[in-house]
Amino acid sequence: MTTVRPKEWTYEEFMALPEGGPLRYEVIDGGLTMTPAPNTRHQKISGNLFAAIHSLSRQQSSG
């Protein structure tokens, strides 16, 4: 993560940031951080983990 500038960001400033693109913006403790969006490999792994856990929970009748 990269902190863009050492000032406290307001809600209005955060909402003015562009949506989409290669970076995800978050305000944590007043500081703006930018992280790359998940790539295709990450999404496939997450989907496979979800499918395995979902299948197991259905077999065990647990939620």
matplotlib code that plots the C-alpha trace (Angstrom):
import matplotlib.pyplot as plt

x = [0.0, 1.1, 0.0, -0.6, -0.2, 0.0, -3.2, -6.6, -9.0, -12.6, -15.6, -16.1, -12.5, -12.7, -16.0, -14.3, -11.7, -12.2, -14.0, -12.7, -9.3, -6.3, -6.3, -8.6, -8.8, -9.4, -9.2, -7.8, -7.3, -7.7, -4.9, -5.6, -4.2, -4.1, -4.0, -4.1, -7.4, -7.4, -6.2, -7.8, -5.7, -6.7, -10.4, -10.2, -8.5, -11.1, -13.9, -12.4, -12.1, -15.7, -16.9, -15.0, -16.2, -19.7, -19.7, -18.4, -20.9, -23.8, -22.5, -22.1, -25.5, -23.8, -23.9]
y = [0.0, 3.5, 6.5, 9.4, 12.4, 12.8, 14.7, 13.7, 13.1, 14.2, 12.2, 14.7, 14.4, 10.6, 10.6, 12.9, 10.2, 8.3, 4.9, 1.8, 1.5, -0.4, 1.0, 0.7, 3.6, 3.4, 6.0, 4.3, 6.5, 9.6, 8.6, 7.7, 4.3, 2.8, -0.9, -2.7, -4.3, -8.1, -9.8, -12.7, -15.4, -14.0, -14.0, -17.6, -18.8, -16.9, -18.5, -22.0, -21.5, -20.3, -23.3, -25.7, -24.1, -23.9, -27.5, -28.6, -26.5, -28.0, -31.5, -30.8, -29.0, -26.1, -22.4]
z = [0.0, -0.7, 1.3, -1.1, 1.2, 4.9, 5.5, 6.6, 3.7, 3.9, 2.6, -0.2, -1.3, -1.3, -3.3, -5.9, -6.7, -10.0, -9.9, -11.5, -13.0, -11.8, -8.3, -5.3, -3.0, 0.8, 3.6, 6.6, 9.8, 7.6, 5.2, 1.5, 0.5, -3.0, -3.6, -6.9, -7.9, -7.6, -10.7, -12.6, -10.8, -7.4, -8.4, -9.6, -6.4, -4.3, -6.3, -5.9, -2.1, -1.9, -3.8, -1.6, 1.6, 0.4, -0.7, 2.7, 4.6, 2.6, 3.3, 7.0, 7.2, 8.8, 7.8]

ax = plt.figure().add_subplot(projection="3d")
ax.plot(x, y, z, "-o")
ax.set_aspect("equal")
plt.show()
